[in-house]
Amino acid sequence: MDDLEKQKISEQLTSAQNILVFVSEKSNFEGLAAGLALYLSLIKLNKKVQIVAKNPTVADAQMLYGVDKVGKQEDQKNLVVVIDKAVKNVDKVTYFLEGQKLKIVVHAFANSEGISQNDVEFETSALKPDMIISLGYETGEELRHDITREQQLDPNLPVLNLAKNALDKKIAHININNPQSSGIAEIIADFCQAFNFPLDEDISFNLYSGIAASTQMFSPTMTRESTLKTAAWLIKFGAGKASLAQSATQPPDTGQSQSMQPEQIQSSGQFEVAEIPIEQVEAERNQEKDWLKPPKIYHGSKSFDIES
């Protein structure tokens, strides 16, 4: 990402007030973790945000913050006035302000039935986004399908795509990709760092969990040095202090001592505890006292060792 592209993204993020975040269903847990982290960070920037992703499972709800926001509209919505029989009866619609009140006038055709209160209904619709941010999409067709399923896509609406591989610019105007990254969670973490997005314990924990999932708990074969640096940066912002992190590291309370006594091991059937004769213990102690003497040489036999 060069300086010109970074400046363009920064301008779009600053001007956009209503942002729609799409998360590819193929990105699974990691994508959901990254998308929710981005959602929560954008909310801190006082943006109106909607996130569309795969429906979270019960396990996701126990491991991530913000799962209750997936697929839900924000409180602020557009009011839609629906007029029945408008083709035959409505000539035009005008409006004007009277003090603090907005008055909408529905003008009827001459010699028509006119508009009655029974012909008027009210609906709500989601705010039209100023910007779309897509996460984890592998093909433009997949992203186009999800976007058009939710709403009619304005060709002038900026689409910012973040993924390991770049998409066709016909659908994503700006691509931020890194094929060498561990996955989308690491890319979103680097994106938040590059644009100084606000982070807290919950956001950091979501991103850290996503990176841990993509690297199979930071397996050496799947983790780069830069990935560890990103993870350390998230810990700096409190990933380990989140309440979910505390509960995840708490050992299960079984009501029993963590250590097992010899009789417990023997009764479990996994090991056999042999009794060592006192004479053998004393002999071993005496042998330890002779450790400065030249080593003894033994000739083995089937039943015991004979010292020469």
C-alpha positions in Angstrom: 0.0 0.0 0.0 1.7 3.2 -1.2 1.2 6.7 0.3 -1.3 7.7 -2.4 -3.5 4.7 -1.9 -3.3 5.2 1.9 -4.4 8.8 1.6 -7.3 7.8 -0.6 -8.5 5.2 1.9 -8.1 7.6 4.8 -10.2 10.2 3.0 -13.0 7.7 2.3 -13.0 6.4 5.8 -13.2 10.0 7.1 -16.1 11.1 4.9 -18.1 7.8 5.2 -20.7 7.8 8.0 -22.6 4.7 7.1 -20.4 1.7 6.5 -21.4 -1.9 5.5 -19.0 -4.7 6.4 -19.2 -8.0 4.5 -17.4 -11.0 5.8 -17.0 -14.0 3.6 -18.6 -17.2 5.0 -15.6 -19.1 3.7 -13.3 -17.3 6.2 -15.1 -19.2 9.0 -14.2 -18.3 12.7 -11.1 -16.2 11.7 -13.1 -14.0 9.4 -15.9 -13.5 11.9 -13.3 -12.6 14.6 -11.7 -10.0 12.2 -15.0 -8.6 11.0 -16.3 -8.1 14.5 -13.1 -6.5 15.6 -13.3 -4.0 12.7 -17.0 -3.4 13.4 -16.3 -2.6 17.1 -13.4 -0.3 16.1 -15.5 1.6 13.5 -18.2 2.1 16.2 -15.6 3.8 18.3 -15.0 6.2 15.5 -18.7 7.1 15.7 -19.6 5.5 12.4 -23.0 3.8 11.7 -22.0 0.2 10.9 -23.8 -2.9 9.8 -21.9 -6.3 9.6 -23.1 -9.1 7.4 -21.5 -12.5 8.1 -22.2 -16.1 8.6 -24.6 -16.7 11.6 -22.4 -17.2 14.7 -22.6 -20.5 16.5 -23.0 -20.9 20.2 -19.3 -21.6 20.4 -18.5 -18.4 18.6 -20.7 -16.5 21.1 -18.6 -17.9 23.9 -15.3 -16.9 22.3 -15.8 -13.6 20.6 -17.2 -10.1 21.4 -20.0 -8.5 19.4 -21.6 -11.6 17.9 -25.0 -10.2 18.7 -24.5 -7.5 16.1 -24.1 -9.8 13.1 -26.8 -9.1 10.5 -28.6 -6.5 12.6 -29.6 -3.0 11.5 -28.5 0.0 13.5 -31.0 2.0 15.4 -31.0 4.8 12.9 -33.1 4.0 9.8 -34.9 5.7 6.9 -38.6 6.3 7.1 -40.5 5.2 4.0 -44.0 6.5 3.2 -45.9 4.0 1.1 -49.0 5.3 -0.8 -51.4 2.8 -2.3 -53.0 3.4 -5.8 -50.4 6.1 -6.4 -50.3 5.5 -10.2 -53.9 6.5 -10.6 -54.3 9.1 -7.9 -50.9 10.9 -7.2 -49.8 13.7 -9.4 -46.7 14.9 -7.5 -45.2 15.1 -4.0 -43.8 18.3 -2.5 -42.5 19.2 1.0 -41.7 22.3 3.1 -40.6 23.2 6.6 -43.0 24.8 9.0 -40.9 25.7 12.0 -39.3 22.4 13.2 -41.8 20.3 11.3 -41.4 18.8 7.8 -44.7 18.7 5.9 -45.0 16.4 2.9 -47.9 17.2 0.5 -49.2 14.5 -1.8 -51.0 16.2 -4.7 -53.8 14.2 -6.3 -54.8 14.2 -10.0 -57.8 16.3 -10.9 -61.0 14.2 -11.0 -59.3 11.3 -9.2 -60.3 9.6 -6.0 -57.5 11.4 -4.2 -55.5 10.0 -1.3 -57.0 8.9 2.0 -55.3 8.1 5.3 -56.1 4.4 4.6 -53.9 4.5 1.5 -50.8 5.6 3.5 -48.5 3.2 5.3 -45.1 3.6 6.9 -42.0 1.4 6.6 -38.4 1.6 7.6 -35.3 0.8 5.5 -31.6 0.6 6.2 -29.5 3.6 5.7 -27.7 3.6 2.4 -24.0 2.9 3.0 -21.4 5.5 2.0 -18.8 2.7 1.9 -18.5 -1.1 1.8 -15.6 -3.0 3.4 -15.3 -6.6 2.4 -13.2 -9.2 4.3 -11.7 -12.5 3.2 -13.3 -12.8 -0.2 -11.4 -15.0 -2.7 -13.3 -14.1 -5.9 -15.2 -11.1 -7.2 -18.2 -13.3 -8.0 -18.5 -14.3 -4.4 -18.4 -10.7 -3.2 -20.8 -9.5 -5.9 -23.3 -12.2 -5.0 -23.3 -11.2 -1.3 -23.6 -7.5 -2.0 -26.4 -7.7 -4.5 -28.2 -10.1 -2.3 -28.4 -7.4 0.4 -29.0 -4.3 -1.7 -28.6 -2.8 -5.1 -25.0 -1.9 -5.7 -24.3 1.7 -6.6 -21.4 1.6 -9.1 -20.0 4.8 -7.5 -20.1 3.3 -4.0 -16.5 2.7 -2.9 -15.6 -0.9 -2.0 -12.5 -1.6 0.0 -11.5 -5.3 0.0 -9.1 -6.8 2.5 -7.9 -10.3 1.8 -4.8 -12.5 1.2 -5.3 -12.1 -2.5 -6.4 -9.1 -4.5 -9.8 -9.1 -6.3 -10.9 -7.7 -9.6 -11.0 -3.9 -9.5 -14.4 -4.0 -11.3 -16.0 -5.0 -8.0 -13.4 -3.8 -5.4 -12.1 -0.3 -6.0 -9.3 -0.7 -3.5 -7.5 -3.9 -2.6 -5.4 -4.4 0.5 -3.9 -7.9 0.3 -0.9 -9.8 1.6 -0.4 -13.4 0.4 2.3 -13.9 3.0 0.1 -13.1 6.0 -1.3 -15.8 8.2 -4.9 -14.8 7.3 -7.5 -12.1 7.3 -7.2 -11.4 11.1 -3.6 -10.5 10.8 -4.4 -8.2 7.8 -7.1 -6.4 9.7 -4.8 -6.0 12.7 -2.1 -4.5 10.4 -4.8 -2.3 8.8 -5.9 -1.0 12.2 -2.3 -0.2 13.1 -1.6 1.6 9.8 -4.7 3.9 10.1 -4.5 4.3 13.9 -7.9 2.7 14.5 -9.0 2.7 18.2 -8.4 -0.6 20.0 -9.5 -1.9 23.4 -9.3 -5.2 25.2 -12.3 -6.7 23.3 -11.1 -5.7 19.9 -7.6 -6.9 20.5 -8.8 -10.2 21.9 -11.0 -10.8 18.8 -8.0 -10.2 16.5 -5.7 -12.2 18.6 -8.1 -15.1 18.6 -8.5 -14.9 14.8 -4.7 -15.0 14.3 -4.4 -17.9 16.8 -7.0 -19.8 14.8 -5.4 -19.2 11.4 -2.0 -20.3 12.7 -3.3 -23.3 14.7 -2.3 -21.7 18.0 0.9 -20.2 16.5 2.3 -23.4 15.1 6.0 -22.8 14.1 5.3 -24.0 10.6 2.4 -21.5 10.0 3.7 -18.5 11.9 6.1 -15.8 10.6 8.1 -13.3 12.7 5.8 -10.5 11.6 2.8 -12.5 12.8 4.3 -12.8 16.3 5.0 -9.0 16.3 1.4 -8.3 15.4 0.2 -10.7 18.2 2.6 -8.9 20.6 1.1 -5.5 19.5 -2.4 -6.8 20.3 -1.3 -8.1 23.7 0.0 -4.5 24.4 -3.5 -3.2 23.8 -5.0 -5.7 26.3 -5.8 -8.9 24.4 -4.8 -10.9 27.5 -6.8 -8.7 29.9 -10.2 -9.3 28.2 -12.7 -11.2 30.3 -13.0 -13.9 27.6 -9.2 -14.4 27.8 -9.3 -14.8 31.5 -12.1 -17.4 31.3 -10.3 -19.2 28.5 -7.1 -19.7 30.6 -8.9 -20.6 33.8 -8.3 -24.3 34.5 -11.5 -26.4 34.9 -12.6 -26.8 38.5 -13.0 -30.5 39.1 -13.1 -30.3 42.9 -10.1 -32.6 43.1 -6.5 -32.0 43.6 -4.5 -31.5 40.4 -1.8 -34.0 41.6 -2.6 -37.7 41.9 -1.4 -39.9 44.7 0.3 -43.2 43.9 -2.7 -45.2 45.0 -4.9 -43.1 42.6 -2.5 -43.8 39.7 -2.5 -47.5 40.6 -6.2 -47.8 40.8 -6.7 -46.0 37.5 -5.3 -48.9 35.6 -2.9 -46.7 33.6 0.2 -47.4 35.6 1.4 -50.0 38.1 3.3 -48.7 41.2 6.0 -51.1 42.3 7.1 -51.3 45.9 10.9 -50.8 46.3 12.6 -52.8 49.1 14.3 -50.8 51.8 17.5 -52.9 51.2 17.7 -51.7 47.6 17.3 -48.1 48.6 20.1 -48.3 51.2 22.4 -50.0 48.6 21.7 -47.2 46.1 22.6 -44.6 48.7 25.9 -46.3 49.5 26.7 -46.4 45.8 26.2 -42.6 45.6 28.9 -42.2 48.2 31.4 -44.0 46.0 30.9 -41.7 43.0 34.5 -40.5 43.1 35.9 -44.0 42.9 36.8 -45.6 39.5 33.8 -47.0 37.7 32.9 -50.6 38.3 32.7 -53.0 35.4 29.9 -55.5 35.2 29.4 -58.6 33.2 25.8 -59.2 32.4 23.9 -62.4 32.8 20.3 -63.4 32.3 19.3 -63.0 35.9 21.7 -60.5 37.5 25.0 -58.5 37.0 28.3 -59.8 38.5 31.0 -57.3 39.4 34.5 -58.2 38.2 
